[in-house]
């Protein structure tokens, strides 16, 4: 994530013709008489004034072209309200279950708390299986008309997940003609070549038209070592190279505790070893990582509309994206291999434990992804009496992916290869013996036996049907009382099938189980926009906006959210606005349905020898749960359940914004916005270690903590020992954030040149996370990655 610093203003500045930031919606206000009413992001009601009542940033098509950027993720990553785009090409390792997938993270609250829309409708999640957010780059850049970024909670308008904000990508649908463009870029070091081709075509007549767009992009790699020879860390106030203790020769420990390292010289003495030295033997990872990872994709879109009658129009959207991406990863590491003194490859004459051995002989691992994403929208819209309009649409999207990793070690084969009773040194043996003590000692036959290429598959699917109606309910003295209402049916599912060896737990990666699950929602909403006062001294206009949404989920039951907004135009040059609303985020498919596994994990039971602890609360709680006074924990592990948790409930949120829009008449073309935001998220989903749950429960008087529930642990009524413990994710966290957004736009003329200056800044005053009730808060503001 970006550096979150309360002392530093995160700003993006755009000057003259090179607009790097984004224009503010308020700066584009025009008279209602000259503009058709449109649906704006953050509301379902048609409005002539695109200001709305919430803080928003609009990136226009013109600004997109001027940046020279070739994808949506790069555009959004430059906004101060964004804490980066997860999965972007500048990350050495991209997001799990979504390598190569670009996802925006507004406010730094997480990609699954930002809702992404295309033309106001939801988008199927991207990635390579059971992912939690769409791939921003599935949309051809050529067909984008503008991007609206609402920096405010909007669950009452759009439903779940719009906690931190909404990114709404609006496409062109009335283009006529043919437009071709191409871009080529290369770094000043001669690498990282980027090729982009954009095609936009459209035709229209009196009854409708079609618009098609295509973007092809290919980016070459930039190796990390070419920019940063080594990883850096701070020691004693100095930045020094930091390397890995997983060495290419192998770091081992002798029975007496002395650490040694084996030969690391190519072609050197295979029996050589010496005392381990971090400075001499540690591994530099940077040559095996990329600063920019290669990617190739083609994104297409086709939009059409046809006027069936004077009052009914049919419309459709079709998107397809194919992507291939690759990332370098450091060679895998083998850990804690017991090699006996009698093993012919062991030159020490003693039983040793090979602590870490980097498998550098075959080179780096390579992560590869191939994904296909489809999205289809079909519907009809029409006019009723007066200014009332309606729309009904069906939305279907599907994403499938293959996720492969090369040079993965089969741990069962590794164990076989050092078991002299199983392996053989005979050429062509089915199980060849392997020498892990020294770089270059692993033969091609041994590498072929112990390594394999893993292949995971997965996908996401979304189906929804919506029906909306909007218009004027009645006329009030200050204007029209506008209303919008609608219903939604939505079904979302995700799945992921890891490689068979990964499922068995013999791959040298984290063991994974298959994931599969779905969530269904039925929703209804109502939105009102009421003019309270108008054309009075100090009240040019005063409008109240209100929205309420009822959601019924098959897994979570019902939920209601609401939002209130006040928009006060004091005078033409000053507008004040405020919003307050509730929101929620439903658990993702991996959080709910992630493969559940049991294992004996290291755990400390606080009730062991509790009678002699002298702690009155502990003694009372252990007695209350039936633990015998002489109970002593046997061993240091407890059977613990990890993985998904189908008992999870949605996170809930409250969001407050207070803002001002200033357009001083003494400086024509200048617009300034200042917006304060305050966000609180309750029941945040977090995974808490089993030992922590036990410790917190028994330290709480009268076992009053939620961790004391039977869903978290059970004890044997006979012995008192813990027989079951859950480390599955739970609704335990509390997150609070507040700060200020500032935006400045200045449009001016220099002779015959029209120029603009944009400056968008976010100041984060506080971001504090409490992992669970009773825990010490973690301060994130001013730190990278937390306190």
PyMOL commands that set and color helices and strands:
alter all, ss='L'
color gray80, all
select helices_A, chain A and resi 25-28+32-34+61-67+72-77+111-113+136-138+141-143+155-158+224-226+278-281+286-288+411-417+444-450+500-504+589-593+610-612+616-624+690-698+701-703+706-708
alter helices_A, ss='H'
color red, helices_A
select strands_A, chain A and resi 10-14+23-24+38-39+46-47+56-60+82-86+103-106+114-118+121-122+144-150+165-171+177-185+194-205+208-219+222-223+231-235+238-242+251-253+259-262+273-275+290-292+295-307+312-329+333-339+352-358+365-383+389-409+451-476+479-497+515-536+539-553+557-571+574-585+597-602+637-642+651-662+670-687+713-715+722-726+729-750+753-770+778-779
alter strands_A, ss='S'
color yellow, strands_A
deselect
rebuild
show_as cartoon
